[in-house]
Amino acid sequence: MKRFESLLAYVAAVALFAMMLLTCVDVVGRKLVGNSLPGAVELTEL
């Protein structure tokens, strides 16, 4: 059971990091380039 909990914690950490990275890239793209990533808000909401 401990191994399963560790796996779930790892998956949650990776998902959180991916959402953080997606948001950062979206904001930087919007501010510097004037273009945001298509679907970034929807993926973050999901």
MOPAC internal coordinates of N, CA, C and O (Angstrom, degrees):
PM7 1SCF
backbone

  N    0.0000 0     0.00 0     0.00 0    0    0    0
  C    1.4596 1     0.00 0     0.00 0    1    0    0
  C    1.5319 1   110.86 1     0.00 0    2    1    0
  O    1.2310 1   120.42 1   144.35 1    3    2    1
  N    1.3136 1   116.80 1   -35.65 1    3    2    1
  C    1.4642 1   120.73 1  -179.61 1    5    3    2
  C    1.5287 1   110.86 1   -63.76 1    6    5    3
  O    1.2310 1   120.71 1   142.98 1    7    6    5
  N    1.3205 1   116.25 1   -37.02 1    7    6    5
  C    1.4707 1   119.90 1   179.56 1    9    7    6
  C    1.5271 1   110.60 1   -66.63 1   10    9    7
  O    1.2310 1   120.15 1   140.90 1   11   10    9
  N    1.3180 1   117.32 1   -39.10 1   11   10    9
  C    1.4597 1   122.04 1   178.41 1   13   11   10
  C    1.5300 1   110.85 1   -64.40 1   14   13   11
  O    1.2310 1   120.36 1   139.04 1   15   14   13
  N    1.3251 1   116.91 1   -40.96 1   15   14   13
  C    1.4663 1   121.30 1   177.83 1   17   15   14
  C    1.5285 1   110.68 1   -64.91 1   18   17   15
  O    1.2310 1   120.47 1   140.89 1   19   18   17
  N    1.2987 1   116.70 1   -39.11 1   19   18   17
  C    1.4675 1   120.31 1   177.63 1   21   19   18
  C    1.5230 1   111.17 1   -65.55 1   22   21   19
  O    1.2310 1   120.51 1   141.45 1   23   22   21
  N    1.3177 1   116.64 1   -38.55 1   23   22   21
  C    1.4578 1   121.01 1   178.06 1   25   23   22
  C    1.5243 1   110.69 1   -65.04 1   26   25   23
  O    1.2310 1   120.33 1   135.57 1   27   26   25
  N    1.3194 1   116.98 1   -44.43 1   27   26   25
  C    1.4600 1   120.74 1   178.46 1   29   27   26
  C    1.5269 1   111.67 1   -63.37 1   30   29   27
  O    1.2310 1   120.34 1   140.43 1   31   30   29
  N    1.3174 1   116.95 1   -39.57 1   31   30   29
  C    1.4618 1   120.90 1   178.11 1   33   31   30
  C    1.5326 1   110.25 1   -64.65 1   34   33   31
  O    1.2310 1   120.27 1   140.35 1   35   34   33
  N    1.3154 1   117.08 1   -39.65 1   35   34   33
  C    1.4654 1   121.53 1   178.31 1   37   35   34
  C    1.5239 1   110.62 1   -65.14 1   38   37   35
  O    1.2310 1   120.07 1   135.31 1   39   38   37
  N    1.3236 1   117.47 1   -44.69 1   39   38   37
  C    1.4632 1   121.57 1   179.37 1   41   39   38
  C    1.5217 1   110.59 1   -62.81 1   42   41   39
  O    1.2310 1   120.24 1   138.23 1   43   42   41
  N    1.3264 1   117.14 1   -41.77 1   43   42   41
  C    1.4666 1   120.95 1   178.37 1   45   43   42
  C    1.5248 1   111.09 1   -64.42 1   46   45   43
  O    1.2310 1   120.15 1   139.87 1   47   46   45
  N    1.3262 1   117.32 1   -40.13 1   47   46   45
  C    1.4648 1   120.98 1   179.51 1   49   47   46
  C    1.5280 1   110.90 1   -65.82 1   50   49   47
  O    1.2310 1   120.19 1   139.18 1   51   50   49
  N    1.3074 1   117.24 1   -40.82 1   51   50   49
  C    1.4668 1   120.95 1   179.34 1   53   51   50
  C    1.5313 1   109.97 1   -66.72 1   54   53   51
  O    1.2310 1   120.11 1   138.48 1   55   54   53
  N    1.3287 1   117.39 1   -41.52 1   55   54   53
  C    1.4628 1   120.72 1   179.11 1   57   55   54
  C    1.5266 1   111.09 1   -64.49 1   58   57   55
  O    1.2310 1   120.26 1   138.24 1   59   58   57
  N    1.3152 1   117.10 1   -41.76 1   59   58   57
  C    1.4601 1   121.05 1   178.55 1   61   59   58
  C    1.5216 1   111.16 1   -64.71 1   62   61   59
  O    1.2310 1   120.22 1   138.36 1   63   62   61
  N    1.3252 1   117.18 1   -41.64 1   63   62   61
  C    1.4612 1   120.79 1   177.90 1   65   63   62
  C    1.5265 1   111.00 1   -64.35 1   66   65   63
  O    1.2310 1   120.35 1   139.98 1   67   66   65
  N    1.3336 1   116.93 1   -40.02 1   67   66   65
  C    1.4685 1   120.42 1   179.28 1   69   67   66
  C    1.5208 1   110.78 1   -64.67 1   70   69   67
  O    1.2310 1   119.77 1   139.87 1   71   70   69
  N    1.3322 1   118.05 1   -40.13 1   71   70   69
  C    1.4697 1   120.68 1   177.62 1   73   71   70
  C    1.5218 1   110.84 1   -65.80 1   74   73   71
  O    1.2310 1   120.52 1   140.27 1   75   74   73
  N    1.3372 1   116.62 1   -39.73 1   75   74   73
  C    1.4567 1   120.52 1   178.58 1   77   75   74
  C    1.5263 1   110.58 1   -64.08 1   78   77   75
  O    1.2310 1   120.42 1   135.78 1   79   78   77
  N    1.3217 1   116.80 1   -44.22 1   79   78   77
  C    1.4581 1   121.47 1   179.40 1   81   79   78
  C    1.5281 1   110.81 1   -64.45 1   82   81   79
  O    1.2310 1   120.11 1   137.46 1   83   82   81
  N    1.3068 1   117.39 1   -42.54 1   83   82   81
  C    1.4608 1   121.71 1   178.56 1   85   83   82
  C    1.5220 1   111.16 1   -61.48 1   86   85   83
  O    1.2310 1   120.12 1   136.37 1   87   86   85
  N    1.3170 1   117.37 1   -43.63 1   87   86   85
  C    1.4591 1   121.70 1   179.14 1   89   87   86
  C    1.5223 1   111.15 1   -65.13 1   90   89   87
  O    1.2310 1   120.22 1   137.17 1   91   90   89
  N    1.3300 1   117.18 1   -42.83 1   91   90   89
  C    1.4681 1   120.44 1   179.58 1   93   91   90
  C    1.5244 1   111.45 1   -63.65 1   94   93   91
  O    1.2310 1   120.33 1   135.74 1   95   94   93
  N    1.3209 1   116.98 1   -44.26 1   95   94   93
  C    1.4628 1   120.35 1   179.22 1   97   95   94
  C    1.5272 1   110.07 1   -64.42 1   98   97   95
  O    1.2310 1   120.21 1   140.59 1   99   98   97
  N    1.3138 1   117.20 1   -39.41 1   99   98   97
  C    1.4584 1   121.53 1   179.15 1  101   99   98
  C    1.5267 1   111.22 1   -63.53 1  102  101   99
  O    1.2310 1   120.24 1   134.07 1  103  102  101
  N    1.3138 1   117.14 1   -45.93 1  103  102  101
  C    1.4677 1   120.90 1  -178.72 1  105  103  102
  C    1.5250 1   110.95 1   -67.44 1  106  105  103
  O    1.2310 1   120.04 1   135.74 1  107  106  105
  N    1.3241 1   117.53 1   -44.26 1  107  106  105
  C    1.4622 1   120.45 1   179.61 1  109  107  106
  C    1.5270 1   109.96 1   -63.78 1  110  109  107
  O    1.2310 1   120.38 1   138.00 1  111  110  109
  N    1.3106 1   116.88 1   -42.00 1  111  110  109
  C    1.4553 1   119.80 1   177.70 1  113  111  110
  C    1.5137 1   112.50 1   -63.54 1  114  113  111
  O    1.2310 1   120.63 1   141.90 1  115  114  113
  N    1.3176 1   116.40 1   -38.10 1  115  114  113
  C    1.4672 1   120.24 1   179.80 1  117  115  114
  C    1.5218 1   111.06 1   -68.82 1  118  117  115
  O    1.2310 1   119.98 1   139.67 1  119  118  117
  N    1.3229 1   117.64 1   -40.33 1  119  118  117
  C    1.4637 1   121.19 1  -176.00 1  121  119  118
  C    1.5305 1   112.40 1   -78.72 1  122  121  119
  O    1.2310 1   119.71 1   137.96 1  123  122  121
  N    1.3198 1   118.15 1   -42.04 1  123  122  121
  C    1.4586 1   120.71 1  -174.65 1  125  123  122
  C    1.5198 1   113.13 1   -89.05 1  126  125  123
  O    1.2310 1   120.12 1   136.89 1  127  126  125
  N    1.3034 1   117.38 1   -43.11 1  127  126  125
  C    1.4592 1   121.44 1  -173.74 1  129  127  126
  C    1.5253 1   111.75 1   -98.29 1  130  129  127
  O    1.2310 1   120.74 1   154.82 1  131  130  129
  N    1.3130 1   116.19 1   -25.18 1  131  130  129
  C    1.4614 1   119.98 1  -177.36 1  133  131  130
  C    1.5153 1   113.06 1    87.27 1  134  133  131
  O    1.2310 1   120.68 1  -169.73 1  135  134  133
  N    1.3246 1   116.31 1    10.27 1  135  134  133
  C    1.4553 1   121.91 1   179.66 1  137  135  134
  C    1.5228 1   108.84 1  -129.02 1  138  137  135
  O    1.2310 1   120.33 1   -48.24 1  139  138  137
  N    1.3095 1   116.97 1   131.76 1  139  138  137
  C    1.4530 1   119.34 1   175.36 1  141  139  138
  C    1.5290 1   109.14 1   -99.86 1  142  141  139
  O    1.2310 1   120.87 1   -13.52 1  143  142  141
  N    1.3012 1   115.95 1   166.48 1  143  142  141
  C    1.4597 1   120.42 1   178.10 1  145  143  142
  C    1.5227 1   109.45 1   -73.43 1  146  145  143
  O    1.2310 1   120.22 1   -49.35 1  147  146  145
  N    1.3170 1   117.19 1   130.65 1  147  146  145
  C    1.4545 1   118.95 1   178.20 1  149  147  146
  C    1.5337 1   110.70 1   -66.29 1  150  149  147
  O    1.2310 1   120.91 1   -52.28 1  151  150  149
  N    1.3196 1   115.87 1   127.72 1  151  150  149
  C    1.4556 1   121.16 1   177.52 1  153  151  150
  C    1.5102 1   115.12 1    82.76 1  154  153  151
  O    1.2310 1   119.40 1  -174.11 1  155  154  153
  N    1.3219 1   118.75 1     5.89 1  155  154  153
  C    1.4695 1   120.49 1  -177.45 1  157  155  154
  C    1.5191 1   111.30 1   -66.02 1  158  157  155
  O    1.2310 1   119.83 1   139.53 1  159  158  157
  N    1.3129 1   117.93 1   -40.47 1  159  158  157
  C    1.4672 1   120.61 1  -179.91 1  161  159  158
  C    1.5233 1   110.01 1   -65.74 1  162  161  159
  O    1.2310 1   120.59 1   138.85 1  163  162  161
  N    1.3194 1   116.47 1   -41.15 1  163  162  161
  C    1.4550 1   120.10 1  -179.44 1  165  163  162
  C    1.5256 1   111.74 1   -65.53 1  166  165  163
  O    1.2310 1   120.38 1   139.75 1  167  166  165
  N    1.3318 1   116.88 1   -40.25 1  167  166  165
  C    1.4690 1   120.14 1   178.19 1  169  167  166
  C    1.5226 1   110.95 1   -65.92 1  170  169  167
  O    1.2310 1   120.04 1   140.64 1  171  170  169
  N    1.3212 1   117.53 1   -39.36 1  171  170  169
  C    1.4538 1   120.80 1   178.61 1  173  171  170
  C    1.5309 1   110.77 1   -67.01 1  174  173  171
  O    1.2310 1   120.37 1   140.88 1  175  174  173
  N    1.3229 1   116.89 1   -39.12 1  175  174  173
  C    1.4657 1   120.79 1   178.87 1  177  175  174
  C    1.5286 1   111.22 1   -66.81 1  178  177  175
  O    1.2310 1   121.03 1   145.85 1  179  178  177
  N    1.3263 1   115.63 1   -34.15 1  179  178  177
  C    1.4602 1   120.39 1  -178.08 1  181  179  178
  C    1.5061 1   109.83 1   -65.10 1  182  181  179
  O    1.2310 1   120.10 1   180.00 1  183  182  181

